[in-house]
Amino acid sequence: MLHRRGIAPTLLLCCIWSGALTLSKSAIAQNATNLPAGEELTALLQRMHANLVANAKLARQYACDDSMHSVALNKKGKKIRDDTEKFESAVINGVWYNRQVEKNGVPLSARKMASTQKHLDAIHEIGRGKDFIFDVRDINPRDSVYSSLPFCCLATLFENRALRYEQINGRDNLVVESTPKANPETVSEDEITALDWKETTWIDMADLIPTRYEAELLNDRSFVLKGTTERRDFFRFEWPPDSTSQPKETVWLESHMLGHLNIKFAWQLEFQTSEGTSYNYKKFKTDMRLLPDSVQEISSQGASQKP
C-alpha cells in the first residue's frame, strides 16, 4: 500500500516566504519562450526550497481527513483487490499520525483500530522526514520502503530544465523537469534515496511554491517497485481578512494524490493504483497539562531522596 503521509510530505505543506520571486501574468505571457536557465533557474529553485523548509512549520498546525481508494490488478488484468479507507491525520512532534477509522465503508472495531494504529505509528516513526512510504501490510515495518523525493535537493543534486509556463486554477506556474546528476558531490543518506527519482514540478510563480509534482522511480533499490509514479496536488489556503491590520496567514496544503505502483514479488506481479483526497482541514494543536485531580503531593522524605 502506498501511504500518502510520510512527512513528508511535510516540506510541501507551506505558506508564503517574503523573499519569493515573482513574475506577473503579463510578463509570463510576453516571455513564454524566455525560460529561466543556468544560474537563474538554480537561484529560483533555491528560493523555492527555502520556502518549503521555512513554512513547513506552519502547515504542521493543520489536521485533516484523508480518504484513500486502492485498486490492484494481477498481470492478466484481473482485479484482485479494491479497498477504500478513511483516516484522520495530524502532525505531532514532527511525525504524521494517521488514525484509520473506516475500511470499505465499515467503521473499524476498537481491537482492529488499536492494532492498525500500532502498525501505522511504527511506519511513520521509522519514516520520519521521508516523502514516500510503501507500506507492506502485515510485515515488519522495517521491511517497508522509505524514500525522500527530489524536491529536497533540486538545486544541488539534479539537472534542471524549465519546460514551459502553465496556469493552474488561474495562477501562473513554471514547469521544471529534474533528473539526478550522474556523479553528485557530498550526499546525505536521505538525499541518496531522492536520487532514485525523476521529478517534474509545477511552481507557483507568485508564491514560489510547488502546486504540483510528478515523480517517477528510476532506480528501484527494493527490487519490487520499478516504474512507480506518484503525483500530488496542493491548494492555497488564506485566512479571510478581519478588522486588524496584521497580515493574514497563507498556507499551501495537499489536496490530492495519485500513485501507480508496479509491484513485483517473487510469487506474483500486480499493478496498484492509489488515489487519495485530503479535506476538512482545521487548525490542530497538542495541549498537554496536568489536571488538578491527577496531581499528587510528594512527601518531604521522598523529595529529599536522590534518584
Number of C-alpha atoms within 10 A of each C-alpha: 17 23 18 27 22 27 25 24 20 26 23 29 27 27 26 20 19 8 12 17 16 14 15 12 16 9 10 19 12 10 11 13 11 11 16 17 13 11 10 11 17 19 15 20 22 16 18 25 22 17 25 25 17 14 22 21 16 17 22 24 16 19 22 19 18 23 18 21 17 19 17 22 17 15 12 8 10 10 14 12 11 14 13 17 18 23 18 18 19 25 21 14 9 16 21 26 24 24 20 22 19 17 16 12 11 11 14 15 10 10 9 13 16 14 10 18 17 12 17 20 17 15 26 23 17 15 25 17 21 24 24 23 22 19 20 15 13 8 10 12 20 13 13 17 18 22 23 26 25 27 24 19 19 23 21 17 23 23 16 22 18 18 14 17 20 17 13 13 9 8 15 22 27 22 21 20 20 21 20 21 13 10 7 12 9 9 13 9 9 16 18 17 20 27 25 20 25 21 24 22 23 24 25 24 23 16 25 27 30 27 26 23 22 19 22 20 20 17 17 14 12 12 10 16 21 17 15 21 20 21 18 23 19 21 17 17 14 12 10 8 11 9 5 7 7 8 9 12 13 19 20 25 25 24 18 20 20 20 21 21 22 19 20 15 11 7 5 9 15 18 19 22 20 22 20 21 18 22 15 10 18 12 12 15 13 10 5 6 6 7 7 7 6 7 8 7 7 9 8 8 7 9 10 9 7 5 5
